Amino acid sequence: MPENIRIWELWCACSTQWKYGFEGPVGLDYSAINIVAKNMDMELNPCDIKKLNAIETFTLNKIKNKPKKKPAKRRR
């Protein structure tokens, strides 16, 4: 959808701006998101934040539900 292109571009530019806890990413660093948006000459409105939050939630759910790798068997 064309109305989502600017949010997708912001998402791609902010893909490294995650806050991490002991078990992995817990959410986006929205203070960093605002800085990136300003550098892209974007002014975020509440609808933009909702769209960004939807992508964030989807991504976190995918990460949480990703199968964990089994440890490699040790050779003797």
CHARMM-style PDB file with segment names, atoms N, HN, CA, C and O in Angstrom:
ATOM      1  N   MET     1       0.838  -1.177   0.000  1.00  0.00      PROA
ATOM      2  CA  MET     1       0.000   0.000   0.000  1.00  0.00      PROA
ATOM      3  C   MET     1       0.887   1.245   0.000  1.00  0.00      PROA
ATOM      4  O   MET     1       1.797   1.360   0.821  1.00  0.00      PROA
ATOM      5  N   PRO     2       0.631   2.146  -0.888  1.00  0.00      PROA
ATOM      6  CA  PRO     2       1.486   3.343  -1.006  1.00  0.00      PROA
ATOM      7  C   PRO     2       1.556   4.192   0.264  1.00  0.00      PROA
ATOM      8  O   PRO     2       2.581   4.819   0.528  1.00  0.00      PROA
ATOM      9  N   GLU     3       0.483   4.220   1.047  1.00  0.00      PROA
ATOM     10  HN  GLU     3      -0.351   3.710   0.832  1.00  0.00      PROA
ATOM     11  CA  GLU     3       0.488   5.048   2.261  1.00  0.00      PROA
ATOM     12  C   GLU     3       1.409   4.496   3.344  1.00  0.00      PROA
ATOM     13  O   GLU     3       1.687   5.183   4.327  1.00  0.00      PROA
ATOM     14  N   ASN     4       1.880   3.271   3.175  1.00  0.00      PROA
ATOM     15  HN  ASN     4       1.654   2.714   2.376  1.00  0.00      PROA
ATOM     16  CA  ASN     4       2.766   2.661   4.163  1.00  0.00      PROA
ATOM     17  C   ASN     4       4.239   2.701   3.763  1.00  0.00      PROA
ATOM     18  O   ASN     4       5.096   2.258   4.528  1.00  0.00      PROA
ATOM     19  N   ILE     5       4.541   3.219   2.596  1.00  0.00      PROA
ATOM     20  HN  ILE     5       3.845   3.580   1.974  1.00  0.00      PROA
ATOM     21  CA  ILE     5       5.918   3.216   2.105  1.00  0.00      PROA
ATOM     22  C   ILE     5       6.847   3.986   3.036  1.00  0.00      PROA
ATOM     23  O   ILE     5       7.936   3.508   3.355  1.00  0.00      PROA
ATOM     24  N   ARG     6       6.434   5.158   3.471  1.00  0.00      PROA
ATOM     25  HN  ARG     6       5.549   5.546   3.212  1.00  0.00      PROA
ATOM     26  CA  ARG     6       7.318   5.970   4.321  1.00  0.00      PROA
ATOM     27  C   ARG     6       7.596   5.295   5.661  1.00  0.00      PROA
ATOM     28  O   ARG     6       8.703   5.397   6.190  1.00  0.00      PROA
ATOM     29  N   ILE     7       6.593   4.604   6.213  1.00  0.00      PROA
ATOM     30  HN  ILE     7       5.693   4.522   5.784  1.00  0.00      PROA
ATOM     31  CA  ILE     7       6.813   3.885   7.472  1.00  0.00      PROA
ATOM     32  C   ILE     7       7.726   2.692   7.236  1.00  0.00      PROA
ATOM     33  O   ILE     7       8.572   2.387   8.077  1.00  0.00      PROA
ATOM     34  N   TRP     8       7.566   2.010   6.103  1.00  0.00      PROA
ATOM     35  HN  TRP     8       6.879   2.258   5.420  1.00  0.00      PROA
ATOM     36  CA  TRP     8       8.450   0.887   5.792  1.00  0.00      PROA
ATOM     37  C   TRP     8       9.890   1.370   5.635  1.00  0.00      PROA
ATOM     38  O   TRP     8      10.821   0.715   6.102  1.00  0.00      PROA
ATOM     39  N   GLU     9      10.071   2.512   4.980  1.00  0.00      PROA
ATOM     40  HN  GLU     9       9.315   3.044   4.600  1.00  0.00      PROA
ATOM     41  CA  GLU     9      11.421   3.076   4.826  1.00  0.00      PROA
ATOM     42  C   GLU     9      12.009   3.433   6.186  1.00  0.00      PROA
ATOM     43  O   GLU     9      13.197   3.215   6.420  1.00  0.00      PROA
ATOM     44  N   LEU    10      11.193   3.976   7.082  1.00  0.00      PROA
ATOM     45  HN  LEU    10      10.227   4.153   6.891  1.00  0.00      PROA
ATOM     46  CA  LEU    10      11.654   4.283   8.435  1.00  0.00      PROA
ATOM     47  C   LEU    10      12.011   2.985   9.165  1.00  0.00      PROA
ATOM     48  O   LEU    10      13.044   2.918   9.831  1.00  0.00      PROA
ATOM     49  N   TRP    11      11.177   1.963   9.047  1.00  0.00      PROA
ATOM     50  HN  TRP    11      10.338   2.018   8.505  1.00  0.00      PROA
ATOM     51  CA  TRP    11      11.441   0.672   9.669  1.00  0.00      PROA
ATOM     52  C   TRP    11      12.786   0.120   9.207  1.00  0.00      PROA
ATOM     53  O   TRP    11      13.590  -0.334  10.021  1.00  0.00      PROA
ATOM     54  N   CYS    12      13.024   0.159   7.913  1.00  0.00      PROA
ATOM     55  HN  CYS    12      12.370   0.528   7.252  1.00  0.00      PROA
ATOM     56  CA  CYS    12      14.286  -0.355   7.370  1.00  0.00      PROA
ATOM     57  C   CYS    12      15.480   0.439   7.896  1.00  0.00      PROA
ATOM     58  O   CYS    12      16.535  -0.127   8.183  1.00  0.00      PROA
ATOM     59  N   ALA    13      15.304   1.755   8.019  1.00  0.00      PROA
ATOM     60  HN  ALA    13      14.447   2.215   7.786  1.00  0.00      PROA
ATOM     61  CA  ALA    13      16.391   2.598   8.524  1.00  0.00      PROA
ATOM     62  C   ALA    13      16.644   2.376  10.020  1.00  0.00      PROA
ATOM     63  O   ALA    13      17.738   2.643  10.515  1.00  0.00      PROA
ATOM     64  N   CYS    14      15.634   1.892  10.726  1.00  0.00      PROA
ATOM     65  HN  CYS    14      14.744   1.675  10.323  1.00  0.00      PROA
ATOM     66  CA  CYS    14      15.740   1.725  12.181  1.00  0.00      PROA
ATOM     67  C   CYS    14      15.869   0.268  12.601  1.00  0.00      PROA
ATOM     68  O   CYS    14      15.693  -0.051  13.777  1.00  0.00      PROA
ATOM     69  N   SER    15      16.165  -0.598  11.683  1.00  0.00      PROA
ATOM     70  HN  SER    15      16.308  -0.339  10.728  1.00  0.00      PROA
ATOM     71  CA  SER    15      16.165  -2.024  11.992  1.00  0.00      PROA
ATOM     72  C   SER    15      17.206  -2.435  13.029  1.00  0.00      PROA
ATOM     73  O   SER    15      17.146  -3.550  13.547  1.00  0.00      PROA
ATOM     74  N   THR    16      18.147  -1.569  13.338  1.00  0.00      PROA
ATOM     75  HN  THR    16      18.196  -0.663  12.917  1.00  0.00      PROA
ATOM     76  CA  THR    16      19.156  -1.889  14.361  1.00  0.00      PROA
ATOM     77  C   THR    16      18.866  -1.203  15.695  1.00  0.00      PROA
ATOM     78  O   THR    16      19.676  -1.293  16.618  1.00  0.00      PROA
ATOM     79  N   GLN    17      17.743  -0.532  15.812  1.00  0.00      PROA
ATOM     80  HN  GLN    17      17.085  -0.459  15.063  1.00  0.00      PROA
ATOM     81  CA  GLN    17      17.440   0.256  17.006  1.00  0.00      PROA
ATOM     82  C   GLN    17      16.545  -0.492  17.995  1.00  0.00      PROA
ATOM     83  O   GLN    17      15.472  -0.014  18.363  1.00  0.00      PROA
ATOM     84  N   TRP    18      17.002  -1.670  18.416  1.00  0.00      PROA
ATOM     85  HN  TRP    18      17.874  -2.058  18.117  1.00  0.00      PROA
ATOM     86  CA  TRP    18      16.249  -2.482  19.360  1.00  0.00      PROA
ATOM     87  C   TRP    18      16.815  -2.332  20.766  1.00  0.00      PROA
ATOM     88  O   TRP    18      18.019  -2.153  20.954  1.00  0.00      PROA
ATOM     89  N   LYS    19      15.928  -2.408  21.742  1.00  0.00      PROA
ATOM     90  HN  LYS    19      14.950  -2.554  21.590  1.00  0.00      PROA
ATOM     91  CA  LYS    19      16.355  -2.516  23.140  1.00  0.00      PROA
ATOM     92  C   LYS    19      16.361  -4.001  23.476  1.00  0.00      PROA
ATOM     93  O   LYS    19      15.455  -4.739  23.092  1.00  0.00      PROA
ATOM     94  N   TYR    20      17.390  -4.428  24.195  1.00  0.00      PROA
ATOM     95  HN  TYR    20      18.127  -3.827  24.507  1.00  0.00      PROA
ATOM     96  CA  TYR    20      17.561  -5.843  24.518  1.00  0.00      PROA
ATOM     97  C   TYR    20      17.469  -6.093  25.998  1.00  0.00      PROA
ATOM     98  O   TYR    20      17.908  -5.282  26.814  1.00  0.00      PROA
ATOM     99  N   GLY    21      16.886  -7.234  26.336  1.00  0.00      PROA
ATOM    100  HN  GLY    21      16.529  -7.892  25.673  1.00  0.00      PROA
ATOM    101  CA  GLY    21      16.852  -7.728  27.705  1.00  0.00      PROA
ATOM    102  C   GLY    21      17.686  -8.992  27.767  1.00  0.00      PROA
ATOM    103  O   GLY    21      18.449  -9.282  26.846  1.00  0.00      PROA
ATOM    104  N   PHE    22      17.545  -9.737  28.833  1.00  0.00      PROA
ATOM    105  HN  PHE    22      16.925  -9.501  29.581  1.00  0.00      PROA
ATOM    106  CA  PHE    22      18.332 -10.952  29.019  1.00  0.00      PROA
ATOM    107  C   PHE    22      18.003 -12.028  27.991  1.00  0.00      PROA
ATOM    108  O   PHE    22      18.850 -12.863  27.675  1.00  0.00      PROA
ATOM    109  N   GLU    23      16.782 -12.015  27.468  1.00  0.00      PROA
ATOM    110  HN  GLU    23      16.094 -11.336  27.725  1.00  0.00      PROA
ATOM    111  CA  GLU    23      16.373 -13.067  26.532  1.00  0.00      PROA
ATOM    112  C   GLU    23      16.214 -12.567  25.104  1.00  0.00      PROA
ATOM    113  O   GLU    23      15.531 -13.201  24.300  1.00  0.00      PROA
ATOM    114  N   GLY    24      16.828 -11.449  24.780  1.00  0.00      PROA
ATOM    115  HN  GLY    24      17.383 -10.933  25.433  1.00  0.00      PROA
ATOM    116  CA  GLY    24      16.755 -10.952  23.410  1.00  0.00      PROA
ATOM    117  C   GLY    24      16.045  -9.608  23.317  1.00  0.00      PROA
ATOM    118  O   GLY    24      15.892  -8.913  24.322  1.00  0.00      PROA
ATOM    119  N   PRO    25      15.611  -9.237  22.112  1.00  0.00      PROA
ATOM    120  CA  PRO    25      14.988  -7.937  21.925  1.00  0.00      PROA
ATOM    121  C   PRO    25      13.646  -7.835  22.643  1.00  0.00      PROA
ATOM    122  O   PRO    25      12.866  -8.786  22.677  1.00  0.00      PROA
ATOM    123  N   VAL    26      13.397  -6.655  23.217  1.00  0.00      PROA
ATOM    124  HN  VAL    26      14.031  -5.882  23.189  1.00  0.00      PROA
ATOM    125  CA  VAL    26      12.140  -6.427  23.937  1.00  0.00      PROA
ATOM    126  C   VAL    26      11.303  -5.333  23.291  1.00  0.00      PROA
ATOM    127  O   VAL    26      10.126  -5.181  23.619  1.00  0.00      PROA
ATOM    128  N   GLY    27      11.886  -4.577  22.386  1.00  0.00      PROA
ATOM    129  HN  GLY    27      12.842  -4.700  22.119  1.00  0.00      PROA
ATOM    130  CA  GLY    27      11.139  -3.520  21.707  1.00  0.00      PROA
ATOM    131  C   GLY    27      12.076  -2.528  21.060  1.00  0.00      PROA
ATOM    132  O   GLY    27      13.288  -2.549  21.274  1.00  0.00      PROA
ATOM    133  N   LEU    28      11.488  -1.663  20.270  1.00  0.00      PROA
ATOM    134  HN  LEU    28      10.504  -1.645  20.096  1.00  0.00      PROA
ATOM    135  CA  LEU    28      12.268  -0.630  19.599  1.00  0.00      PROA
ATOM    136  C   LEU    28      12.639   0.486  20.563  1.00  0.00      PROA
ATOM    137  O   LEU    28      11.925   0.740  21.533  1.00  0.00      PROA
ATOM    138  N   ASP    29      13.735   1.136  20.300  1.00  0.00      PROA
ATOM    139  HN  ASP    29      14.315   0.930  19.512  1.00  0.00      PROA
ATOM    140  CA  ASP    29      14.162   2.315  21.057  1.00  0.00      PROA
ATOM    141  C   ASP    29      13.532   3.525  20.364  1.00  0.00      PROA
ATOM    142  O   ASP    29      14.089   4.059  19.405  1.00  0.00      PROA
ATOM    143  N   TYR    30      12.366   3.950  20.858  1.00  0.00      PROA
ATOM    144  HN  TYR    30      11.914   3.515  21.637  1.00  0.00      PROA
ATOM    145  CA  TYR    30      11.609   5.000  20.183  1.00  0.00      PROA
ATOM    146  C   TYR    30      12.291   6.364  20.226  1.00  0.00      PROA
ATOM    147  O   TYR    30      12.019   7.208  19.372  1.00  0.00      PROA
ATOM    148  N   SER    31      13.162   6.599  21.192  1.00  0.00      PROA
ATOM    149  HN  SER    31      13.383   5.914  21.886  1.00  0.00      PROA
ATOM    150  CA  SER    31      13.908   7.869  21.168  1.00  0.00      PROA
ATOM    151  C   SER    31      14.858   7.870  19.975  1.00  0.00      PROA
ATOM    152  O   SER    31      15.044   8.905  19.335  1.00  0.00      PROA
ATOM    153  N   ALA    32      15.455   6.735  19.673  1.00  0.00      PROA
ATOM    154  HN  ALA    32      15.304   5.895  20.193  1.00  0.00      PROA
ATOM    155  CA  ALA    32      16.316   6.633  18.482  1.00  0.00      PROA
ATOM    156  C   ALA    32      15.480   6.704  17.210  1.00  0.00      PROA
ATOM    157  O   ALA    32      15.914   7.287  16.216  1.00  0.00      PROA
ATOM    158  N   ILE    33      14.293   6.119  17.232  1.00  0.00      PROA
ATOM    159  HN  ILE    33      13.941   5.646  18.040  1.00  0.00      PROA
ATOM    160  CA  ILE    33      13.404   6.154  16.063  1.00  0.00      PROA
ATOM    161  C   ILE    33      13.077   7.607  15.714  1.00  0.00      PROA
ATOM    162  O   ILE    33      13.079   7.987  14.543  1.00  0.00      PROA
ATOM    163  N   ASN    34      12.800   8.406  16.731  1.00  0.00      PROA
ATOM    164  HN  ASN    34      12.798   8.098  17.682  1.00  0.00      PROA
ATOM    165  CA  ASN    34      12.471   9.824  16.486  1.00  0.00      PROA
ATOM    166  C   ASN    34      13.649  10.563  15.857  1.00  0.00      PROA
ATOM    167  O   ASN    34      13.454  11.405  14.981  1.00  0.00      PROA
ATOM    168  N   ILE    35      14.852  10.259  16.291  1.00  0.00      PROA
ATOM    169  HN  ILE    35      15.010   9.575  17.003  1.00  0.00      PROA
ATOM    170  CA  ILE    35      16.037  10.911  15.717  1.00  0.00      PROA
ATOM    171  C   ILE    35      16.206  10.513  14.251  1.00  0.00      PROA
ATOM    172  O   ILE    35      16.468  11.359  13.397  1.00  0.00      PROA
ATOM    173  N   VAL    36      16.056   9.223  13.970  1.00  0.00      PROA
ATOM    174  HN  VAL    36      15.843   8.535  14.664  1.00  0.00      PROA
ATOM    175  CA  VAL    36      16.176   8.754  12.586  1.00  0.00      PROA
ATOM    176  C   VAL    36      15.096   9.395  11.722  1.00  0.00      PROA
ATOM    177  O   VAL    36      15.369   9.823  10.600  1.00  0.00      PROA
ATOM    178  N   ALA    37      13.872   9.461  12.241  1.00  0.00      PROA
ATOM    179  HN  ALA    37      13.651   9.113  13.152  1.00  0.00      PROA
ATOM    180  CA  ALA    37      12.769  10.074  11.488  1.00  0.00      PROA
ATOM    181  C   ALA    37      13.080  11.540  11.174  1.00  0.00      PROA
ATOM    182  O   ALA    37      12.856  11.995  10.052  1.00  0.00      PROA
ATOM    183  N   LYS    38      13.590  12.270  12.149  1.00  0.00      PROA
ATOM    184  HN  LYS    38      13.772  11.900  13.060  1.00  0.00      PROA
ATOM    185  CA  LYS    38      13.944  13.670  11.904  1.00  0.00      PROA
ATOM    186  C   LYS    38      15.041  13.783  10.858  1.00  0.00      PROA
ATOM    187  O   LYS    38      15.006  14.681  10.017  1.00  0.00      PROA
ATOM    188  N   ASN    39      16.024  12.871  10.903  1.00  0.00      PROA
ATOM    189  HN  ASN    39      16.052  12.141  11.587  1.00  0.00      PROA
ATOM    190  CA  ASN    39      17.089  12.885   9.894  1.00  0.00      PROA
ATOM    191  C   ASN    39      16.562  12.564   8.500  1.00  0.00      PROA
ATOM    192  O   ASN    39      17.169  12.944   7.499  1.00  0.00      PROA
ATOM    193  N   MET    40      15.430  11.864   8.438  1.00  0.00      PROA
ATOM    194  HN  MET    40      14.937  11.555   9.252  1.00  0.00      PROA
ATOM    195  CA  MET    40      14.799  11.543   7.155  1.00  0.00      PROA
ATOM    196  C   MET    40      13.748  12.594   6.776  1.00  0.00      PROA
ATOM    197  O   MET    40      12.991  12.403   5.824  1.00  0.00      PROA
ATOM    198  N   ASP    41      13.704  13.697   7.521  1.00  0.00      PROA
ATOM    199  HN  ASP    41      14.319  13.852   8.295  1.00  0.00      PROA
ATOM    200  CA  ASP    41      12.708  14.764   7.314  1.00  0.00      PROA
ATOM    201  C   ASP    41      11.274  14.250   7.422  1.00  0.00      PROA
ATOM    202  O   ASP    41      10.396  14.657   6.661  1.00  0.00      PROA
ATOM    203  N   MET    42      11.054  13.352   8.375  1.00  0.00      PROA
ATOM    204  HN  MET    42      11.767  13.021   8.992  1.00  0.00      PROA
ATOM    205  CA  MET    42       9.725  12.806   8.629  1.00  0.00      PROA
ATOM    206  C   MET    42       9.213  13.324   9.957  1.00  0.00      PROA
ATOM    207  O   MET    42       9.939  13.337  10.951  1.00  0.00      PROA
ATOM    208  N   GLU    43       7.976  13.745   9.970  1.00  0.00      PROA
ATOM    209  HN  GLU    43       7.386  13.734   9.163  1.00  0.00      PROA
ATOM    210  CA  GLU    43       7.332  14.110  11.222  1.00  0.00      PROA
ATOM    211  C   GLU    43       6.312  13.021  11.523  1.00  0.00      PROA
ATOM    212  O   GLU    43       5.357  12.835  10.769  1.00  0.00      PROA
ATOM    213  N   LEU    44       6.512  12.307  12.614  1.00  0.00      PROA
ATOM    214  HN  LEU    44       7.288  12.458  13.226  1.00  0.00      PROA
ATOM    215  CA  LEU    44       5.652  11.182  12.944  1.00  0.00      PROA
ATOM    216  C   LEU    44       4.372  11.639  13.621  1.00  0.00      PROA
ATOM    217  O   LEU    44       4.391  12.507  14.494  1.00  0.00      PROA
ATOM    218  N   ASN    45       3.258  11.044  13.207  1.00  0.00      PROA
ATOM    219  HN  ASN    45       3.243  10.339  12.498  1.00  0.00      PROA
ATOM    220  CA  ASN    45       1.972  11.316  13.845  1.00  0.00      PROA
ATOM    221  C   ASN    45       1.518  10.040  14.559  1.00  0.00      PROA
ATOM    222  O   ASN    45       2.140   8.991  14.387  1.00  0.00      PROA
ATOM    223  N   PRO    46       0.459  10.106  15.347  1.00  0.00      PROA
ATOM    224  CA  PRO    46       0.022   8.915  16.090  1.00  0.00      PROA
ATOM    225  C   PRO    46      -0.271   7.699  15.194  1.00  0.00      PROA
ATOM    226  O   PRO    46      -0.017   6.565  15.601  1.00  0.00      PROA
ATOM    227  N   CYS    47      -0.788   7.913  14.012  1.00  0.00      PROA
ATOM    228  HN  CYS    47      -0.994   8.834  13.681  1.00  0.00      PROA
ATOM    229  CA  CYS    47      -1.064   6.806  13.090  1.00  0.00      PROA
ATOM    230  C   CYS    47       0.245   6.128  12.660  1.00  0.00      PROA
ATOM    231  O   CYS    47       0.312   4.904  12.550  1.00  0.00      PROA
ATOM    232  N   ASP    48       1.273   6.935  12.422  1.00  0.00      PROA
ATOM    233  HN  ASP    48       1.218   7.930  12.511  1.00  0.00      PROA
ATOM    234  CA  ASP    48       2.584   6.383  12.050  1.00  0.00      PROA
ATOM    235  C   ASP    48       3.136   5.510  13.171  1.00  0.00      PROA
ATOM    236  O   ASP    48       3.681   4.436  12.916  1.00  0.00      PROA
ATOM    237  N   ILE    49       2.996   5.966  14.397  1.00  0.00      PROA
ATOM    238  HN  ILE    49       2.553   6.839  14.603  1.00  0.00      PROA
ATOM    239  CA  ILE    49       3.494   5.213  15.546  1.00  0.00      PROA
ATOM    240  C   ILE    49       2.742   3.893  15.665  1.00  0.00      PROA
ATOM    241  O   ILE    49       3.347   2.868  15.977  1.00  0.00      PROA
ATOM    242  N   LYS    50       1.426   3.900  15.419  1.00  0.00      PROA
ATOM    243  HN  LYS    50       0.935   4.733  15.165  1.00  0.00      PROA
ATOM    244  CA  LYS    50       0.647   2.658  15.469  1.00  0.00      PROA
ATOM    245  C   LYS    50       1.121   1.674  14.409  1.00  0.00      PROA
ATOM    246  O   LYS    50       1.223   0.476  14.675  1.00  0.00      PROA
ATOM    247  N   LYS    51       1.412   2.167  13.214  1.00  0.00      PROA
ATOM    248  HN  LYS    51       1.329   3.140  12.998  1.00  0.00      PROA
ATOM    249  CA  LYS    51       1.898   1.307  12.137  1.00  0.00      PROA
ATOM    250  C   LYS    51       3.262   0.721  12.499  1.00  0.00      PROA
ATOM    251  O   LYS    51       3.508  -0.469  12.306  1.00  0.00      PROA
ATOM    252  N   LEU    52       4.131   1.558  13.018  1.00  0.00      PROA
ATOM    253  HN  LEU    52       3.932   2.526  13.175  1.00  0.00      PROA
ATOM    254  CA  LEU    52       5.457   1.102  13.420  1.00  0.00      PROA
ATOM    255  C   LEU    52       5.342   0.071  14.546  1.00  0.00      PROA
ATOM    256  O   LEU    52       6.064  -0.926  14.561  1.00  0.00      PROA
ATOM    257  N   ASN    53       4.439   0.320  15.475  1.00  0.00      PROA
ATOM    258  HN  ASN    53       3.852   1.130  15.463  1.00  0.00      PROA
ATOM    259  CA  ASN    53       4.224  -0.610  16.580  1.00  0.00      PROA
ATOM    260  C   ASN    53       3.688  -1.948  16.090  1.00  0.00      PROA
ATOM    261  O   ASN    53       4.037  -2.992  16.641  1.00  0.00      PROA
ATOM    262  N   ALA    54       2.849  -1.930  15.067  1.00  0.00      PROA
ATOM    263  HN  ALA    54       2.566  -1.082  14.620  1.00  0.00      PROA
ATOM    264  CA  ALA    54       2.318  -3.181  14.513  1.00  0.00      PROA
ATOM    265  C   ALA    54       3.444  -4.018  13.908  1.00  0.00      PROA
ATOM    266  O   ALA    54       3.479  -5.234  14.096  1.00  0.00      PROA
ATOM    267  N   ILE    55       4.364  -3.378  13.185  1.00  0.00      PROA
ATOM    268  HN  ILE    55       4.335  -2.390  13.033  1.00  0.00      PROA
ATOM    269  CA  ILE    55       5.498  -4.103  12.605  1.00  0.00      PROA
ATOM    270  C   ILE    55       6.397  -4.627  13.722  1.00  0.00      PROA
ATOM    271  O   ILE    55       6.886  -5.755  13.657  1.00  0.00      PROA
ATOM    272  N   GLU    56       6.609  -3.812  14.731  1.00  0.00      PROA
ATOM    273  HN  GLU    56       6.212  -2.896  14.783  1.00  0.00      PROA
ATOM    274  CA  GLU    56       7.437  -4.208  15.872  1.00  0.00      PROA
ATOM    275  C   GLU    56       6.845  -5.435  16.574  1.00  0.00      PROA
ATOM    276  O   GLU    56       7.564  -6.389  16.869  1.00  0.00      PROA
ATOM    277  N   THR    57       5.540  -5.408  16.838  1.00  0.00      PROA
ATOM    278  HN  THR    57       4.956  -4.632  16.599  1.00  0.00      PROA
ATOM    279  CA  THR    57       4.866  -6.514  17.517  1.00  0.00      PROA
ATOM    280  C   THR    57       4.948  -7.788  16.679  1.00  0.00      PROA
ATOM    281  O   THR    57       5.225  -8.864  17.209  1.00  0.00      PROA
ATOM    282  N   PHE    58       4.708  -7.669  15.385  1.00  0.00      PROA
ATOM    283  HN  PHE    58       4.483  -6.795  14.955  1.00  0.00      PROA
ATOM    284  CA  PHE    58       4.807  -8.822  14.492  1.00  0.00      PROA
ATOM    285  C   PHE    58       6.205  -9.413  14.538  1.00  0.00      PROA
ATOM    286  O   PHE    58       6.368 -10.630  14.631  1.00  0.00      PROA
ATOM    287  N   THR    59       7.215  -8.553  14.473  1.00  0.00      PROA
ATOM    288  HN  THR    59       7.083  -7.564  14.398  1.00  0.00      PROA
ATOM    289  CA  THR    59       8.605  -9.016  14.481  1.00  0.00      PROA
ATOM    290  C   THR    59       8.955  -9.691  15.802  1.00  0.00      PROA
ATOM    291  O   THR    59       9.586 -10.748  15.803  1.00  0.00      PROA
ATOM    292  N   LEU    60       8.558  -9.103  16.918  1.00  0.00      PROA
ATOM    293  HN  LEU    60       8.045  -8.245  16.917  1.00  0.00      PROA
ATOM    294  CA  LEU    60       8.838  -9.708  18.223  1.00  0.00      PROA
ATOM    295  C   LEU    60       8.168 -11.077  18.355  1.00  0.00      PROA
ATOM    296  O   LEU    60       8.759 -12.004  18.910  1.00  0.00      PROA
ATOM    297  N   ASN    61       6.943 -11.209  17.852  1.00  0.00      PROA
ATOM    298  HN  ASN    61       6.462 -10.456  17.402  1.00  0.00      PROA
ATOM    299  CA  ASN    61       6.256 -12.497  17.907  1.00  0.00      PROA
ATOM    300  C   ASN    61       6.972 -13.536  17.052  1.00  0.00      PROA
ATOM    301  O   ASN    61       7.068 -14.699  17.444  1.00  0.00      PROA
ATOM    302  N   LYS    62       7.473 -13.131  15.894  1.00  0.00      PROA
ATOM    303  HN  LYS    62       7.396 -12.186  15.575  1.00  0.00      PROA
ATOM    304  CA  LYS    62       8.228 -14.058  15.041  1.00  0.00      PROA
ATOM    305  C   LYS    62       9.510 -14.507  15.752  1.00  0.00      PROA
ATOM    306  O   LYS    62       9.878 -15.681  15.695  1.00  0.00      PROA
ATOM    307  N   ILE    63      10.181 -13.573  16.416  1.00  0.00      PROA
ATOM    308  HN  ILE    63       9.882 -12.619  16.462  1.00  0.00      PROA
ATOM    309  CA  ILE    63      11.421 -13.904  17.129  1.00  0.00      PROA
ATOM    310  C   ILE    63      11.128 -14.858  18.286  1.00  0.00      PROA
ATOM    311  O   ILE    63      11.854 -15.832  18.483  1.00  0.00      PROA
ATOM    312  N   LYS    64      10.073 -14.585  19.048  1.00  0.00      PROA
ATOM    313  HN  LYS    64       9.483 -13.794  18.888  1.00  0.00      PROA
ATOM    314  CA  LYS    64       9.737 -15.420  20.206  1.00  0.00      PROA
ATOM    315  C   LYS    64       9.320 -16.826  19.792  1.00  0.00      PROA
ATOM    316  O   LYS    64       9.591 -17.788  20.510  1.00  0.00      PROA
ATOM    317  N   ASN    65       8.671 -16.953  18.652  1.00  0.00      PROA
ATOM    318  HN  ASN    65       8.451 -16.172  18.068  1.00  0.00      PROA
ATOM    319  CA  ASN    65       8.164 -18.254  18.211  1.00  0.00      PROA
ATOM    320  C   ASN    65       9.125 -18.997  17.305  1.00  0.00      PROA
ATOM    321  O   ASN    65       8.808 -20.078  16.809  1.00  0.00      PROA
ATOM    322  N   LYS    66      10.291 -18.427  17.087  1.00  0.00      PROA
ATOM    323  HN  LYS    66      10.550 -17.549  17.489  1.00  0.00      PROA
ATOM    324  CA  LYS    66      11.297 -19.084  16.255  1.00  0.00      PROA
ATOM    325  C   LYS    66      11.842 -20.293  16.999  1.00  0.00      PROA
ATOM    326  O   LYS    66      12.207 -20.184  18.170  1.00  0.00      PROA
ATOM    327  N   PRO    67      11.902 -21.456  16.330  1.00  0.00      PROA
ATOM    328  CA  PRO    67      12.436 -22.631  17.021  1.00  0.00      PROA
ATOM    329  C   PRO    67      13.884 -22.409  17.443  1.00  0.00      PROA
ATOM    330  O   PRO    67      14.690 -21.858  16.694  1.00  0.00      PROA
ATOM    331  N   LYS    68      14.191 -22.846  18.645  1.00  0.00      PROA
ATOM    332  HN  LYS    68      13.536 -23.295  19.253  1.00  0.00      PROA
ATOM    333  CA  LYS    68      15.554 -22.698  19.148  1.00  0.00      PROA
ATOM    334  C   LYS    68      16.424 -23.796  18.556  1.00  0.00      PROA
ATOM    335  O   LYS    68      15.983 -24.931  18.373  1.00  0.00      PROA
ATOM    336  N   LYS    69      17.667 -23.438  18.260  1.00  0.00      PROA
ATOM    337  HN  LYS    69      18.026 -22.516  18.408  1.00  0.00      PROA
ATOM    338  CA  LYS    69      18.611 -24.418  17.725  1.00  0.00      PROA
ATOM    339  C   LYS    69      19.020 -25.382  18.829  1.00  0.00      PROA
ATOM    340  O   LYS    69      19.213 -24.993  19.981  1.00  0.00      PROA
ATOM    341  N   LYS    70      19.146 -26.637  18.454  1.00  0.00      PROA
ATOM    342  HN  LYS    70      18.989 -26.953  17.518  1.00  0.00      PROA
ATOM    343  CA  LYS    70      19.629 -27.624  19.409  1.00  0.00      PROA
ATOM    344  C   LYS    70      21.157 -27.509  19.456  1.00  0.00      PROA
ATOM    345  O   LYS    70      21.798 -27.258  18.436  1.00  0.00      PROA
ATOM    346  N   PRO    71      21.722 -27.692  20.632  1.00  0.00      PROA
ATOM    347  CA  PRO    71      23.192 -27.634  20.714  1.00  0.00      PROA
ATOM    348  C   PRO    71      23.810 -28.746  19.887  1.00  0.00      PROA
ATOM    349  O   PRO    71      23.273 -29.850  19.809  1.00  0.00      PROA
ATOM    350  N   ALA    72      24.924 -28.450  19.282  1.00  0.00      PROA
ATOM    351  HN  ALA    72      25.361 -27.553  19.346  1.00  0.00      PROA
ATOM    352  CA  ALA    72      25.632 -29.451  18.463  1.00  0.00      PROA
ATOM    353  C   ALA    72      26.150 -30.568  19.362  1.00  0.00      PROA
ATOM    354  O   ALA    72      26.591 -30.335  20.487  1.00  0.00      PROA
ATOM    355  N   LYS    73      26.084 -31.786  18.833  1.00  0.00      PROA
ATOM    356  HN  LYS    73      25.726 -31.976  17.919  1.00  0.00      PROA
ATOM    357  CA  LYS    73      26.616 -32.919  19.594  1.00  0.00      PROA
ATOM    358  C   LYS    73      28.134 -32.872  19.551  1.00  0.00      PROA
ATOM    359  O   LYS    73      28.741 -32.562  18.526  1.00  0.00      PROA
ATOM    360  N   ARG    74      28.716 -33.182  20.669  1.00  0.00      PROA
ATOM    361  HN  ARG    74      28.224 -33.434  21.502  1.00  0.00      PROA
ATOM    362  CA  ARG    74      30.179 -33.177  20.760  1.00  0.00      PROA
ATOM    363  C   ARG    74      30.715 -34.489  20.213  1.00  0.00      PROA
ATOM    364  O   ARG    74      30.182 -35.563  20.495  1.00  0.00      PROA
ATOM    365  N   ARG    75      31.754 -34.385  19.442  1.00  0.00      PROA
ATOM    366  HN  ARG    75      32.186 -33.513  19.213  1.00  0.00      PROA
ATOM    367  CA  ARG    75      32.412 -35.581  18.928  1.00  0.00      PROA
ATOM    368  C   ARG    75      33.444 -36.063  19.941  1.00  0.00      PROA
ATOM    369  O   ARG    75      34.052 -35.273  20.664  1.00  0.00      PROA
ATOM    370  N   ARG    76      33.618 -37.343  19.972  1.00  0.00      PROA
ATOM    371  HN  ARG    76      33.125 -37.984  19.385  1.00  0.00      PROA
ATOM    372  CA  ARG    76      34.612 -37.902  20.896  1.00  0.00      PROA
ATOM    373  C   ARG    76      35.749 -38.482  20.136  1.00  0.00      PROA
ATOM    374  OT1 ARG    76      36.690 -39.003  20.735  1.00  0.00      PROA
TER     375      ARG     76
END
